[in-house]
Amino acid sequence: MPEFHLEFEKPVIELKKKIEELKNFSEHNSIDVSEQIDALTVRLNEMIKEIYTSLNPWQRVQLARHPERPYTLDYIEHLFTNFIELSGDRRFRDDKAIVGGFAKFRGKPVMVIGTQKGRDMKSNVYRNFGWPSPEGYRKAMRLMQLAEKAEVPIITFIDTPGAFPGISSEERHIAEAIAVNLRDMFSLRVPVIAIVIGEGGSGGAIGIGVGNRILIMENAYYSVITPEGCAAILWKDRKHAPQAADALQLTAEKLLELGIADEIIPEPFGGAHRDYAKAAELLGDVLARHLCELRKLSGSKLREQRYAKFRAMGRFAETAPESGAGAAEEEAKQ
């Protein structure tokens, strides 16, 4: 697969090419240009820092969708051992957009479940581009109930633009499948940790996202709708997606501020796609700490904590009307 670059990454790529050209020139012509290479390398690091510390919400969304970003199976490979994939919803078929099974995390058993995208056209078709169908959510719920019987924690990885909106999905009751997951996840008596590793779009994300902890990667997003979908509804044109991304407050920092996310997981500089092993290490350390905390709670406490967490979402404040405005309203009523 050819290396993929986002629009705002082009200056970095061009400078990298210049450095490589200088290195090749030095090797083939036996000319020392190490000073120029060192100067350009310093400039490259400064440029990377400047770009990636000032990303706007729309650029964060683009980075969350980067096709070379690590997906669920990549994190499973780097973080877990003895992974045994389980398939099927026992009703219709197996949905390849959601994967899951028993595994061991740092020596202890867990159930790991996540949405999975593909990296090229063939694998994307196989994974339905990361859009789960009803049977995917029913499979996920079956595995969660199995984890509850085995008394092991549940870890979910979220990376989807949303649930599959096709006719076949509606025929098999996608809304009902997600609703059942929301209801039944609240009743689980084992720890549940949901981690947004890329895209967290709409009901597709929340269908496996009811957790005691919601963690989010630094360059991931979590939203009630994709920016393009929001723009299509409000402005009737998807070109307003950057404006919608800004209004939706979907970045990790905003979600932490609003009390939706419990912690932001840092990424390697420039994004998780630049270093899978480091990204997995950073995620694993945060995950281990939260698992350690939740394992100390009883089943009833876990249920109560999960319920209280979601009840506290959506807070708002009311302000008293100005005296002039209040008087005018009273006069109008009379």
N, C-alpha and C positions, 0 to 999 in steps of 0.2 A: 504494500500500500504506500503510495507516495506521501511524503511529509506534507501535512496540512498546516496552513497558516491563516490566521485571522487578519482582517484588514489593518487593525491597529498594531499588529506584530511585524508588519513589513519593514519598518526601519531597522528593527533588530536583526531580521533575516539578511537584509542588505549589508549591514555592517559585519555580520558573521561571514558572509561570502567574501568580503574584502580581506578579512583576516586570513581566511583559508587561501585566497589567491596569493597573498604575501608570503605565507608559509611555503606554498608550492614553488613560488618564484625563488625563495631563498634556497630551497633544497636542490632545484634544478640548475641554478646558476652559481651556487657556492658563494652567495653574497649575504653578509650579515645585516639583517633588517630587524633584529630583535627589539631595538628601541621603538621602532614604528609599530611593531606588533603589540608590544607592552602598552603603548599609549592608546592604541585602538581597543585593546582588551579592557583597559580602565574605562574608556568611554562607553564600551558595550555594557559593562556592569552598571554604570551610572544610568544609561538609557533604560535598561531593564527595570531598575529600581524606580525610575521616574514614571514609566508606563504602568507598571503593575501595582503601584501604590496609589494611583489616581484614576482607577477604572470607574466609569459610570455604570449605573444599573444595567443598561442595555449591553455593554461590553461584558459584564459579569454573566449575563444570560448566554452570550455567545461562547464564553469560556466554559460555562457549564455544559454546553452542547458539543464541545470539541470532540471530533470523532476519534482522537487518540487518547482521550481521557480514560482512566481505568474504570471498568465496569464491575458489576457484582462478582462475576466469576474471577476477575483479576484479583479482587480483594480476598476472595475465598482462597485462591491459590497462595497468596502471600501471607495470610493471617491464620488460616485454619489448617488442621490436619485431620486425616481420617474422614474426609467428607464423603457422605453416602447420599447421592441425589435420589430423591423420591419423586415419582411422577403421577400425574392423573388426579382428577377430582372425584373419581368413582361415580360419575354421572354421565359425562359426555366424552371428554378427551383430555389430552395433556396440552396445556398452553405453554409454549416455549418462551413466551415473553416473561414468564415468572419461573424462577428456579429456586429450589430449596431442598433441604435435607439435614440430617444430623451431622455434626462435626465436632471437633475439639478445638477450643480456643485456650491456648496456653495451658494445655493439659486437662481442661475441664469440659464436659459435654455441653453443647448448646444446640439449638435449632437455628439455622441460618436460612433466611428467605429473602429474595430480592428480585427486582425487575431487571431484565437483561436486554440490551440492544445488540445489534450486529455492527461489524466494522466495514463491510462492503455490501454490495447489493444482494448477493446470495445469502449472506448471514443475516442481513436485515429482513429479508423476506421470511427467512426461517424463524426469526424472533419477532416478526410482525412489527418491526421498527420500535420495539419497546412499548407497544400499546397492548396492555393485557386485555383479554376477553373475560367474560363471566366465569368461565371454567378456571381461569388463572387465579381469580380471587377465591373461588371455592377450593381450589387446591391449596392455596395459602392458608385458608382457615382450617382445612383438614390437618395440615402439618402443625399448625399452632395448637390445635386440640390434642394432637399426638404428643407434642412437647409438654403440654400440661399434664398428661397422664404419666409421662416419664419424669416429670418434675425438673425440667431443664429450662434455662432462660431462652428467650426468643430474641434474635437479632434480625432486623429487617433493613435491607439496603434499598433506598428509593432513588430511581433514576428513570423517569418516564415523563413524556409530555402530557400524558393523560390516558384514561381508559379508552379502548378501541370504540369509536363512535359509529361503526358500520351497521348496516341493517341486520346482519346475522347476530351481532352483539346485542342489539335491541330485542331481537326475537328470543334470545336466551336470557333476557332480563338482567342487563348489566347493572342498572340502578339498584335492583333488589339484591344482587350479589354484593355490591359495595356496602349497601345499608346493613345487611346481615353481618358483614365483617366488622363494621363500626359497633354494632350492638354487642357482638360476641367477644370482641377484643377487650371491651370494658370489663367483662366478667372473668377474664383469665387470672389465674392465681399464681402465675410465675412472672418473673421480671420480663418486661418488654422494652427493648431499646430500638428506636427507629432512627436511621441515619440517612440524611439526604446527601448523596454523593455526587449528584449532577443536577438533573431536572427534577423538580417536585411539582408536577402540574396537576391541579384540580383533584377530582375524586380518584383519579388514577393513582395519586400519591397517598391520599388519606386512607384508601382502602387497605393499606398495610401499614398505616402510620400512627395508629393509636397506641402510643407508648408511654411508659413511666418517664422516659427521657426522650427528647427529640434533639438529636445532634445534627449539625449541618457543616459540611465542608466549607472552607473559606470562600471558594468561588462557585458554590452551588446556589440555587434559588428555590424558593418554595412559595407557591402562589395558588390562589383560587382559580386562576385562568392563565393561559399563556399570554404574553404581551401582544402577539399577533391576534389572538382571539378577542382580547379586550379592545384592541384598535378597530377590529372589524365590526364590533358591536357599537362602540361609542362614536367612532369617526367614519365608519363605513369604508375604511381603507386601511390595509395592513401596513402601509408606509409609516403610519403613526406609532408603530410598535415601540420605538425608543422612548417616545413620550409616555406611552402606557406603562412601560417598564419602570420609569421614574415614579409614576403615580401609584403603582401597585405596592410599593415598599416591600419588594420581594427579596432583597439581598440579605445575606447572613447577619450583617450588623443591625439592620432594621428589625429583623425577626427576633434577635436577641433582646433588643430594646423593647419590643412589644410583648415580650414574655412568651412568644411562640416556641422559640428554640431555647434549649437549656445551656448549650455551649457551642462555640465555633471551633471546629477542628482546623488548625493551620495546615497549609499546603506547602510543598516545596516552592521556592521562589520561582514565579512565572507560571505556576499551575501544576496540578497533580499529574498531568500528562508528561511532564518533563522528567519525573523520577518515580516510577511505580513503587519501588521498594521503600523509598523515604515516605511517600504518601501513606502507604500501608502502615509503616512504623508509627507515624504521627497519629493515625486513626486508632491503631491498636492500643496505644498508651492511654488515650482518652476513654476508649471503650472499656478497657480493663478497670479503670478507676470507677466508672459508673456501675459496672457489673458488681464490683466488690461492695459498693454501697447498697445496691438493691438486693443482693443475696442475703443481707441481714434482716430484711423485712419479711413478715409473715404474709401468707396469701391474702388475708383480709386487708392488711395494711397496703399491699400493692394495689388492690382493687380500689381502695379508698383514695389513695394518692393519685392514681390515674384519672379517676373521676373528678377529683378536685382540680387537677391540672387543667383539664379541658373546660370545666365550668368557669374557670377564671379567665379564659380567653375572651376577647372581644369587649374589653373594658372601655368605657367611655365616660366623659365628664360633662356635666351640665353647668352652664353659667347663668346667673340671674340676668334677666333683661335689664337694659338701661332704664333709668327712672322715666325718661321722656317717652321711650317706646312703650313701657308698661302703662303709662297714663293714657297714651293714645289708644291702646288696645281696650282699656276699660271704658273709655269714652265711646268707642265704636260699638262695644257690647250694649251700652245703655241706649 
